[in-house]
Amino acid sequence: MGTIQNRTNETIVLVAAFQTRSSFAIHPRLKRYIKINLHSRFRVKAKGFTPFPTLWHYLSFPFQTLYFFAALVNLKCDIANIIFICAFEETLMEEIRYYMEESILSITPGATAKEAAELMRKNSISSLLVGEVGSYSGFLTDTDLTRKLVSKNRDPEQTSVAAIASASVISMDADRSMADAYACMKERSIRHLAISDNDKITGILSIKDFANYYHNKHSQGSEEKGEIQYFMQNSIANIESYETVLTAAQKMADKKVGALLVTEMGKAKGILSESAITMDVIAQGANFSTSKVSSILNRELVTIEQSQSMSDAYQLMRDKNVRHLFATRGKKIVGMLSIKDFANYYNFKFCKKLSDEDRVKHYMQENLETIDGTFTVLQAAEILKDKEIGSLLVKELGDITGIVTEEDFARNVLGNNLDPAKTTIAQVMRVPCKLDENQHMDEALALMHENDVRYIAITSKSNVKGIISLKDLTVYYKQKYINTNELDESAAPDL
């Protein structure tokens, strides 16, 4: 019975520890419930047992046993309560109030653009609310300053904030969910939301806050190596370092981008961002048409191999405290990722609703090219070249038994110095990875990375019906991702 007493005391300690932890994490509305409904109840149960055996202890053993099992039933209910509380806590933690920026900085509509830039520089921020406390009329961002002021060569000391800021403030209650806020941003094509509590603006939510929120919530254990190539911006706008800031701003406005890759004699030398233009040109009173890009560019290019995961890329972005990084393949820059891309990626990856149109059967190649295992590698290579394809299914006695690809020829034939005219397909083929046609494209991507392959055989009732290639996946993700996540603050109409 001493063991039972110890177990019960352990339960008290467990609940006490839970209560202590909860004082930091659980919403205040739940603290009273924990103290009254859990902690005190366990203490009452503990009094039903004594630490040392007595005569009464032995005589009342049947009753003690009955009481113990009753306590176990209550304990089970209390554990269920704890689980419910944790679930409720998680729901509460989805509220905007936990992720918004509470430090609000504003500027009056009559202030100059230069004064706004100086305030942004002083506080290292990219946006300001426009108006007086309690009566805000718009947002001013570094994008507005670059596209509406610098690109048009307007005088920052003669241009008012009201002339270039957005004409309205879109707000949302602090107790709404992050998912609601993101949906609003996408619908309105904006990157900043004013957050209100009891009709009073108490914070600001930006696209960066979403990227952090989704990264912290979904990144652990969900990484897929090689994802970057599907979600990066392949088209990189660049500018030579000898060009003027005015030319750079005009290019940013025309391309609707927040940063340019700076080159010298065709070689990447740094990056120029809207933030740099705001803080190092406008705030400093420099002339747009004479200041050179070379004088303000950031020469530290933060890069990551495209074979890495998006989670790795975003963690690198946070560690380096930058808003853009470049994806590389070897020593060549092949794409760019921005804060907006990460917010869109996490939302697309983990919050999208899969439908029938996302199944692999809608994207697979059904015109299968097959080859007999007795053919030589040279003969197979000629077929690949003639058909302009990258793989062949190997067929023996009417059944698909293997697959060969251009990559197999390079690795297994050329890499091992084999004679392609004498080496048969049966010697270099491998068993194909298979996936049912009703699975989704996400499963195809995971299977490719898990097995380090670029082609998957798609089956219907165990029979191979088609092929999905890495190229097919790229097309799918590009189309789906771009159509789902177009977000350009400059496109938002003034309300």
ROPA-258357 format. One record per residue: x, y, z of N, C-alpha, C, O in turn. Coordinates in steps of 0.05 Angstrom, whole numbers, plus 5000, padded with zeros to 4 digits. Example, Ala and Ser with C-alpha at 12.3 -4.5 7.8 and 13.67 -1.06 7.14 Angstrom:
BEGIN
526448865156524649105156526449345156528549345169525749555142527349795143525850015157526850235161
END
This chain:
BEGIN
501649765000500050005000501750255000500950474991504250225011506050445010506550534981506950774976506650344963507150404935504850574924505250764909502350504931500050654922500250944932499651134917501050974958501351244969503351404953502951634946505651274946507651414931506651504904507251724894505151314891504151384864502251624866502351804849500651624887498751844890500152114895499452314884502252094911503852344916505152434891505452674886506052244874507252314848505252464831505952644816502652374833500652514818500352804827499952984811500452844854500253114864502553284853502153514844504953164853507353314842506953374813507653584803505853174798505353204769503553444764504053614747501253454779499353664775500553934784500054134771502053934806503354174815505254284794505354524788506754094782508654174761507154284736507954484724504954154730503254234707502254514712502154684695501354564738500254824745502455034744501855254734504854974753507055164752507755234723508055474716507955034706508455084678506255244665506755424649503755184674501455324662501355614668500255774653502555694691502455974698503856144677503356394675505556024661506956174640505656134613505756314596504455904608503455844581500455854577499555924556498955774598496055744595494656014599495556184616492656054584491156304585490056354613489256154626490056604623489056664650486356554656485756494679484556534636481856434641481856154652479856064664484056004647484055724654485355674681485155454692486755874692488255824717486455744740487155564755484255884742482355824764481355534762481055394782480755454737479855174733481954974742481254774755484455024736486554844743486854824773487054604784486855054787487255064816485054924830485554764849482554974822480254864837479554584828479154404845479554544803478454284792480454064791479753834789483054124791485053924789486653894814486653674827488054104822490054084844488653994870489653814883486454124877485154064902483953784902483853644922482953704879481653444877483753214882483053024895486153244871488153044876489053034905489652824915489053264918489853274946487753124963488452984982485253144957483153004971483552704967483252544986484152624943484452334937486852234953486852004963488952384955491352294969490852234998492152065010488952375010488352335038487052065043486751985067486151935024484951665027486851455034486051225039489451505033491551305039493351405061493751645064494451215076496351285097499051175090499350965078501151315098503851235091504850985105506650845094503750925129504750695144502450505151500250605157502850235149500650045154499850055184501550055201497250055189496150045216494049825217493349705196492949765241490849565244488449645227487349475212487749895229485449995212486149965183484349915166488649995176489449975148488849705137487849675115489549495153489049215144486049155143485149025125484549245164481749185166480149315143478149215133481149555135479649705115480749665087480049815068482449455084483649415057481649405034482049525014479449245037477549235015476449505007476049574984475849675028474749935023476850115010476250274992479350085020481550245009481850184979482250354962481749914973482049834945479849944928480350044906477349934938475050044923475450344918474950444896476350474939476750764937478950834917478851024902481050654917483250694898482350684869483050854853480750474863479750454836477950684828477850764805476350774847474651014842476451254836475751414818478651274851480551494846481751474818482151674805482251224809483451194783481551284761482351414741478951234765476951324746476951634745476851754723477051754769477152054769479752154757479752364743481952004762484552084750484352084720485352274707483051884709482751864680481252114669481852224649479152184684477552414676479252674677479052844660480952694698482652924701484752944679485353164669485752714671487652714649486352804624487452954608483852714620482252814597481953114598482053254578481453214623481153504626483753654618483653864606486053534627488553654620488953664590489853864579488253444577488553434548486753644535487553774516484353674546482453874535483554154539483454324521484754194563485854464569488154524549488254744538489854324544492154364526491054434498492154604484488954284490487854334463486654614462486854754442485254694484484054954485486255174485485955384472488455114500490655294500491855334472492455554464492055114457493155124430491355294412492355444396488755264416486855424401487155714407487155884389487455784433487856054441490356174429490456404421492456004427495056094417495056144387497056224376492756074374492456144346491656424342491656524319490856564363489856834361492057024353494456994360491357234337493157424327494757564349497157624345493457614372494757774393497457664402499157814411497957404398500457284407502757324387505057264394502157424364504157444343504557724332506457774317502757904338502858174327505158334340506058264362505958544327507958734338506458944353504859094342506958964379505359144396506559424397505059614404508959464389510159734388509259874363510159814341507460064366506360204343507760474339507760634358508760514316509960774309508260904287507560764267507761154290506061284270507261554262509061654275506261664241507061934231504662074220502861954209504662334222502362494213502362514182504462504170499962534171499762554141501262794130502162774107501563004145502863244135505863234137507263414126506963034150509963014152511062954124509662864107513663004121514962954095515862664093516162524113516262574068517162304063519962264076520562044085521562474076524262454088524062404118525562244129522162544131521762504160520862214166521662094185519162114148518261834152520561644149520861454164522261684129524561514124526561524148527661324156526861764159528661804182527561644206529061524221524961644210523661494232524061194228524561054247523761104203524160824197527060744202527560534214528860904194531660854198532360834228533760654237531361024243531961044271531060794286532360704305528760684278527560464292527860194277526859984286529260204255529759954239527159804232526959564237525259954221522659834214522059894184523360064172520059754174519459784145516759904140515959944117515259974162512560084158511760274181512760244203510060454175508960644195505960674191504960664168504460704213501760774211501561074206503261224217499661164190499461444184496961554199494761454196497461774214495261904229495861934258498061874267493862034273494162064302493161814316491661654304494061774341493261544357490161544358488861734366489061314351486161284352484761364326482361324323486261484308485061574283487061544260487961744248487661294254489661244232488261234205486061124203489561344185488361354159489761184137488661164115492061074144493460914124496060794134496760834157497460654116500060544121502060664102501460734079504560694112506760774094508960564097509860514120509860454075511860244076514260324059514160514044516460174063518860234046518260174017519660283999516360004011515459953984514260203972514760273949512560343988511360593979513460803973513360943953515360823990517561013987519160963962519961153947519760713957521360643933519760683907520760803888517360573906515860573881514360833875514160913852513360973896511761213892513361473895512461683886515661453908517261693912519861683895520261853877521561493901524261493888523961433858525261573842522361233850522261163822521061383805521561393781519661563818518461793803520162053807519462263798522462013821524362233826522962473839523562703832521262423859519962633874521762723897523262563908521662973904523263083926522162993953519863063959523662833968522662733994522162954015520662914034523363184011522863404030520463574022519563744038519463533998517163683989514663503985512563603979515063243988512863053985511762974012513262884029509163004016507962934042507462634043507262494023507262534068506662254072503962184060503661964049502062364063499362314052499362264022497562124012501262374008501362353979502262073969501662003946503561923986504661663977503761433994504161203987502461484017501561264035498961144024497561264008498260904034495660784026493460954038493861084059491160944026488961124034487161004054485061124061487860774065486060644085487660454103489960374096486560394125487760194144485859964146483559994155486759734138485059484141485859364167488159304172483859324184484359214211482758964216480958894202483558824237482358574245482558544275484558634287480558414288480558384317482858194326483458004312483958264349486258104359485557824366487257644368482957764371482157494379481557314355480757084358481857424331481557254306483957084303486057144314483756874286485956694283487956794262487356974246490356684263492456754244491556674216492156804196490056454214489056364188487156574176487256624152485456684193483656894184485157144174484557254153487257214189488857444181490257404155490357584138491357164151492757114126490857114102491457214081488457004107486456994085485657284077485257344054485557454097484857744092487157874076486558024057489657814083491857934069491857844040492258014022491357594035491357484007489057613991489457693968486757634004484357743990484758033983483958123961486058184001486458473997489158533983489558773976490858333979493458383967495058593983496058783972495258544009496858724026498758554043498558314044500758694055502758564071502758654100504458564116500958834107500758934135497858954143496159044127497258874168494558904179494759054205496559004221492859234210492659354236490959174254488759084245491859124278490358944296489059104318490359274331486459054323484959214342483859034365483458794362483459164388482359044411480359244423481159464431477859164424475759344433475759604417475659824427475959574391475859794371478259984373478160204362480359904387482760064389485059914377485559684384486460044359488759914346491059874366492060074378491859624370493859564391496359424379498259374394496359374354498759244342498659234312496659314300500759124301501059094272501958814266503758704279500758694245501558424236502658454208501358564191505058344204506258364177506658084165506257884179507458084140507957824126510157674140510257424139512057814152514257684166513257534191514257314197511257644204510057514227508857244219508957054234507657234195506456984186508656784180508356544186510756874168512956684162514056564187514556324189514356724208515356624234513356434246514056224257510856504245508656344257508556064244508555864258508456064218508255804203510855644207510655394210513155774207515655634210515855494237516555264238515155634258515255524285513255294288513755104303510955324275508855124279509254874262508554654271510254904238510254674220512954564211513054354199515154704218517654624206518754364217520054214203518354304243519554074255518553814243516153754244520353654231519653394221518253404194517353194184517953634182516453654157518253734134517253784111520853734138522653834118522853634094523053394098522853754070523353594046525753714032525553944023527853574030530253674016529553723986528153573974530553943976530054003948527554163943526954223919526054243964523654393960524154673948522454783933526454783954526955063946526555113916525455313908527354923900527054953871524254993861523755103840522254893877519454913869518255183877516355273864519355313897518055553908519755813905518756023911522155793896523856033892522956183867521556073850523656433866523156603843525456543823527756623828524856423800526856353781527956593766530256613759526156793761526957033747528057233767526657333784530657293765531957473784532557743770534057743750531357953780531958223769534658313779535258293803536358413761538958503769539658773758538258873740541658893769542559163760545559183764546659073783546859333746549759373749550259583770548759773774552459553784553059723807553560013800553360193817554260073774554760343766552160503760552260743757549860363760547360503755546560673779547560643801544660863774543761033795541560913812540260723803541161013836538960923853536260973840534460813843536061193825533561253810532961023790530660933789534960943775534560723756533760463770532060313761535060413793534460173808531660173818530259973816530760403829527960423839525960393817523860263821526560503794524760473771524560183762522360083754526760043764526759753757525159593777523659413770525459663803523959523824520959563819519359383822520159813813517359873809516259733785514059633785517859723763517059593739516759293742514859173733518659163756518658873761516958793785516458553789516158993801514658943826516158743844515158543853518658813849520358653867521458833889521659073886522258703911523258853934526258863936527358993954527658733917530558733918531658673890530358543874534058763885535458713860538158583865539558653884538958393849541558283850543458473836543058553813545558563850547358753839549758613827550958433840550458683803552658543789554758753780554258993777557158653777559358803766560658643744561758423750560558733720561658583697560358303695561758113688557758293701556358043699556557853723555357643723558157933743558557753766557057873790557158113795555657693805554157783829555957903850557957783858555258143859556958273879555358353904556558423925552758343903551258423927548258443921547258353900546858573939543958593937543058883944544259003963541158993930539959253936537059213943535559103927536259303966533459263975532059533979533259743980529359513981527759753986528559874013528560114017529259704032530059794058532559974056532760174070534559884040536960034037536460304024537560514032534660314004533960563991532660754011533260994011530860644028529460814048531460924068531461164074533060754080534760834102537360964095538361144109538460884072541160984064541061204043543061334037538761244031538561454010536561674019537261904022533961594022531961794029532461914056532562164058532961754076533361854103535962024105536162204122537861964088540362114089540362354071542362514070538162394056537962634039539662614014540362824002540362374005542062343981540362383956537962353956541662463935540362513909539962253894541862093890537462203886536761943873538161913846539161693839538362133831539362113804542462123802543562073780543762173824546762173823547961963841550261883837546461873861547461663879547761403864545861323850549961263867550461013853549560773870549760783894548660573856547960323870550260213886549960113908552660243876555060143889555560263917556860143934554360503922554860633947553060533970553660583993550960393963549060303984548460003983546959904001549559863964548859573963550059423986552059493998548759203993549759024014551358814000550358653984553958804005555758623991555858344002557158173992554358294024554158024035551757884023549457934030552357704004550157553992549757294008551557134011547357274019546657034034545456824015543456884002546756594013545956393993545456124006546356074028543955953992543455684002543055503977541955583957544055263979543855073957540854993953539454953973539954983928537154923923536354643931534054573933538354473937537854203946536954193975536053983985537154413990536354424018533354464020531954514000532354454044529454484049528754774053530454944059526154834050525255104054525555184084526055414091525254984101525655034130528455124136528955304151530354984123533255054126533655344116535155494129532455404094532855664082531755884100532956094104529355844111528156054128529756084154530056304164530755864165532355884189534856044184535756204201536056004160538356164152537756454150539256624158535356514139534556784135534156924163534957154166533056774182532756884209535456924223535857124236537156724219539856744232541356984222542857124237541157044196542657264183541157524185542157734178538557514194536957754196536657904170537158144168535957754149535657874122532857804112531457624122531957954092529257914080529357774053527257704042531757734042532057594017534557414018536557484030534357184005536757024002536656893974534556863962538956803965539156703938539656403938541256303954538256263920538655973917540755913896540856053876542455723902544655663884544655373875543555203889545855323852546355053843549355053836550155153815550854933854553754953852554555243858553955353879555955373839556855643842555055843827555656083826552855743816551055913800548555983816547355813828547856243816545356333828543056263809543056353786541056113819538856023802536156133811534156083797536056263834533456363843533656533868535856563880531456653876531456823900528956763917526856693906529256783943527056743962526756993979528757103989524257083984523757314001522057224025520957004025521657404044519957344067517157274057515957084068516157414037513557354027513357074016511356934020515456984003515456713992515156504014513856294010516456544037516356354058513556344071512556134077512356584075509656584086507756444067506056284076507956494041506256364022506856064021504955904018509355994022510055704021508855554044507555344040509255644068508155504092505155494091503955284098503855704083500955704080500055504059498155354063501455504037500755324015501255034022499554864017503454984035504354714041502654584063501954344061501954734084500654614107497754684111496354564126496854894097494154984101492254954077489854994079493454874055491754844031489954594034490754394047487654594022485954364023486354203997486054303975487053954001487553783978484853693965482953643980484853683939482453603925483153403904485453313902481053313890481553103869483553203848485053033837483653453843485453553822488353543830490153583814488853483856491653463865492653173864494953123871491052993854491952713852493852673828493652813808495652483831497752443811496652363784497952403764494352233784493252133759492752363739492552313715492452603749491852833731494452953719494353123701496752863729499252983720501252783708503252863696500652523710502452323701502552303670500552383657504752203660504952163631503951873625505051683636501951853608500751593604501851443580501451203577503151583562504351453539507051333547509151453545506851083556509250953567511050833545510150703527513550893547515550783529516950553544518050593566516950313532518150083546520449973529520750033505522049803542524349683528524849413541524349373564525849233525526448963535529148963549530949113542529448803570531848803586534348703570536548753579533948573547536248483532537448693514539648653503536048923511537149133495539649253508539949223532541349373492543749493503543249773512541249903504545049883528544750153537544950353514543550553513546650283494546850453471544250473456543350693447542850243453540250243439538150403455536550553443538250373481536350523498536850823497534950983496539450903496540151183494539051303468538251533468539151153447538151243421535151293422534151473410533751113436530851143439530151393455528351543448531651433477531151673494531551923477530052113479533651933461534252163445532152203423531252433419531251983411529352003389526552093400525252253387525751993423523152053435523252303452521152403460525652413457525952643474524752603502523152773511525452383514524452313541526852243559529152223549526352223584528552173603528551903616530351843632526551733610526451473623525051263606523551333588525651013611524350783598523650573618525250513636521250463616520450243633521349983621521149943596522449813637523449553627521249343630520049303651520749203607518549013606519548743600521148703582518748543616519548263612517048093615515748093636516447933595514147753594511547903601509847803615511348143590508948303593508648453619506848613622510548423637510448563663512648773665514848743654512048993678514049203683515749113706514849073728518349073701520148973722522349173730523749133750522649393715524749583722524349843707522549883692526250023713526350283700529250373696530950313712529750503673532450613668532050903660530150973647533851073669533751363663536451453653538451313655536551703643539051823635540951833658543351803654539951883681541651903705542951633711545251623719541451413707542551143711544851093692546950983699544551183667546651143647549151293655551451193653548751533665551151703673552551583697555051563697550951493717552151393741553251113738555551053746551650933727552350653728553950553704555350353705553650693681555150613657557650783654559850673655557251033650559651213646561251223672563751223671559951233695561351253720563051013726565051033740562150773716563650533721565350443696566450223695565450623677566950583652566150323638567850173629563450283636562450053622562050123592561650353585562049923576561649953547558649963541557349753544557450183533554550203529553650023506551249953505555449943488554649763466554449473475553249313461555649413498555649133507554049093533553348873540553549313547552149293573549149293567548049463553547749093578544849063574543249233594544249303616540849283587539049443605538549283631538449403652538449023629537948863653540148893674539748853698542548973665544849003683544749263698545949293719543449463687543449733700540749823709540550033723538649683702535949773710535649743741537149593754533649873751532949853780529949823782528449893764529149723805526249693810525049973814526050133829522850033800521750303801520250343828518950163838520350593838518650673860515850703849515450813828513850603864511150603854509350763873509750773897507250883861505251033877502551003863502351023839500550973880497850933868496851203856497551413866495351173835494451413820492651593836492351833829491451493858489651663874491151813896489851963911493751773899495251923918495752203908495352263884496452383926496752663919499652723911501452563916500052943898502653023888504653063911507053023907503753133934505453163958506752893964509152883972505252673962506352413968508452333947510452203953507952423922509952363901512552513907514752403903512352763916514752913922516352783945518752753944514852703966516152573989517452313981519652253990516152153964517251903955519851943938521751793941519852143921522252203905524552273923526752163919524152443943526352523960527252293978529652273984525352133987526051914004527851713990529651594003527351673964528851473949530951593930532251443915531151853930533051993913532751913884534651833871530351943874529751873846528252113833527252293847528252113807526852323792524452223777523052383764523951963778521651853764520251653782521551493796517551653782515951463797513951333779512651473763513651073781511650933766508950953780508750903804506851033766504251073777502550823770502350743747501250713791499750473787496750513790495850693804495250333777492350313780491650023783491949863765490649953807490049673813492549503809492449283798494749603819497349463819498749453792500949343790497449553771498649553745499749833739498450033744502249843728503450093721501850223698501450113677501050473704499350613685500650863673499950963652502650973688503851223679506451283694507351123711507551513688510151603700509851893710508652063696510851943734511052223743514052293745515552143758514752513733517552593734517952833752516052963761520452893759521053133774520053383760519253573773520253383734519353603718516353643721515353873723514853423722511953443726511253563753509453733755512753483773512353603800512953893800511554053812515053973787515854253786513654423773512954633783512554323751510454463737507954483755506754703757507254273768504954263786505254473808503454633813507554463822507954643845508054933836506955113849509354983814509555263804506755373798506155593807505155223783502555313776500755343800499355543803500755143817498955143840499755363860498155503870502355383865503455573884502955863875502056033890503655913850503356183839500456273839499756493847498656093829495856163828494656203856492756363859495656053875494556063902495556303918494056413935497956393913499256573932500256833920502156953930498956933898499757193888499157403909496857423918501157543917500857743938502657983932505057963935501558203923503158433916501858683928499658763919503058793948501959013962501359253944499459393949502959283924502659513906500159493890499159693879499059243888496659203871494159263886491959273874494359313912491959363928490759633921492159833921488159643914486959903908486660073933486159963954486860333930486360513953483360523958481760563940482660473983479760473990478860744001476560784008
END
